[in-house]
Amino acid sequence: MQLFDVYPLFGLEPVSGKGSYVYDKNGQAYLDFYGGHAVISIGHSHPHFVKRLQEQAAKLVFYSNSVQNPLQQALAQKLGALSGCEEYQLFLCNSGAEANENALKLASFHNGRTKVITFKGAFHGRTSAAVNITDNPKIVAPINRNYEAEFHEWNDLESVRTSLAKGDVAAVIIEGIQGIGGIHVPEPAFLEEVANLCRSQDTVLILDEIQSGYGRSGSFFAYQYTNVVPDLITVAKGMGNGFPIGGVLIHPRFEAKYGLLGTTFGGNHLACAAGLAVLEVLESEQLIPHAKQLGEQLMVELRDFSAVKEVRGHGLMIGMSMDFPIKPLRKQLLFEQHVFTGSSADPHTLRLLPPLNITEQEAEQFLSGLKTGLQQYHQTAKI
């Protein structure tokens, strides 16, 4: 049997990782400034993370959600305390797409509506309901177009206001910082007024913090740079540092009922151990303020590069808008400077999503590699 060939692959094979580096089968080290789509939050093979998983795997990997699992409650309490969202309830699942799928379901249960407002450049997942509000028609099958989705311009308050005034919108879903779209931060006044409008129309506000959450922005959640109180917050990616886990933080005004949501693997014992390990490291190593401080420093230095038109983001979620398509530069950085970086839907934007525990020395290594990479790119472009 062959694999179903849907991924364009780079010609390298990582076999191990430690901290901010991955190593290929030849022993070559690569500085990871992408974290596998913002998944690696506390570094590769963090000793506390590995120990937690090993100890739990030796006890019990899985049993269904028909039995008591104290690890789930421990995870919920730790997440609430560290994020400042103690009043919320937690539903655990396996991925960001599932988190958004369940959030959309809760919104529709709540007000009986089906229309959803989303934004141009959005990416919310590939499952049935979530992909319908993802701004990429190539991955939306006809069967996925099963409710009305409106794509509004980023930060266009009047457009959203007009649509919400009709009183037929189930939910507004917005990323705390738009990731795949190219690292775009919503204006605080825009997000705050959208929240007010949602509340006045009994429309559910969903904050997709799947990529921007878990300290990546320098705050636990990116929306916390504003005064917004979301109805639902979706999380995944950095939540498990590579172990599949996702969740929905649910405002207390939503009432839980048996059978309302469900999952086989979500919240299993090993996933909860991974989730707890991440939170413990974030707290003990003070990685969230570290991400904020180092990210601000890094963005200042990136703005000094003449080829960089704009630097956007918060913390260690950074987008660099270049004056040329970045695809050749990414390859040059990977194969010549041995640095992983990320692309976006905008062909001119390079995404930086390193582990939150990168050091100043590793940031300087990236900057040095970028400088060399840009020089070589421009030399090649002139030939």
Buried (B, 14 or more C-beta within 10 A) or exposed (E): EEEEEEEEEEEBEBEEBEBBBBBBEEEEBBBBBBBBBBBBBBBBBBEBBEEBBEEBEEEEEEEEBEEEBEBBEBBBBBBBEBBEBEEBBBBBBBBBBBBBBBBBBBBBBBBEBBBBBBBBBBBBBBBBBBBBBBBEEEEBEEEBEEBBBBBBEBBEBEBBEEBBEEEBBBBBBBBBBBBBBBBBBBEEEBBBBBBEBBEEBEBBBBBBBBBBBBBBBBBBBBBBBBEBBBBBBBBBBBBBBBBBBBBBBBBEEBEEEEEEBEBEBBBBBBBBBBBBBBBBBBBEBEBBEBBBBBBBEBBEBBEEBEBBBBBBBBBBBBBBBBEBEBEBBBEBBBEEBBBBBBBBBBEBBBBBBBBBBBEEEBBEBBBEBBEBBBEBBEEEEEE
